[in-house]
Amino acid sequence: MATVGQTVKSEIVRELSALLSKRPNVFITAVSSLSAPETDLLRRNLNESHSQLIRVQRTLGLRVLSSLAVAGTGDLLEGPIGFVFSGDDVVLTAKRLVEFRKTHEEQLAIRGAVIEGQLLDRQKVEYLAHLPARVILLTQVLATIESPLAGVIFTLERLIGDVVGVIEQAATKKPKKDEDK
């Protein structure tokens, strides 16, 4: 028969695995010396990006991450850790973590992340944090697509305007020929 502790731990693993299946992008942090007020501040900052911080024991974290089947995740789990389950905008979550770490270097360390099934180390997470936000990237892509199309549309409008101009000139000359007859 399972003890209460084993039952609680298996329930925690089950709930975290379910959360991981809904939000497969997860950042792994070391939260060994974050006080309760600092943890609350970090959680509030992460809530703005629709992300969630959960403190986890190493052994439970290993069980949860084993479902991802990504090599090297076990190396990131040392001591008290925190999983940051990202919202839709992974870049914004990375920005929030890096900004918080700048002011709380002693208390928070970013170990890495699993994004889109790939393991990222700390340097790649910091690089990710320096990318423009998703909305800005989409705007840049749209502008890149729109620019040549705008040129084509402008050229077509000029050609149509030239054709209309030629037709108008031909129409004004034609009645004069009718009057001569």
Secondary structure, DSSP 8 states (H G I E B T S, - for coil): ---HHHHHHHHHHHHHHHHHHH---EEEEE-TT--HHHHHHHHHHHHTTT-EEEEE-HHHHHHHHHTTT-TTGGGG--SSEEEEE--S-HHHHHHHHHHHHHH-TTT-EEEEEEETTEEEEHHHHHHHHTS--HHHHHHHHHHHHHHHHHHHHHHHHHHHHHHHHHHHHHHHHHHHHHHH-
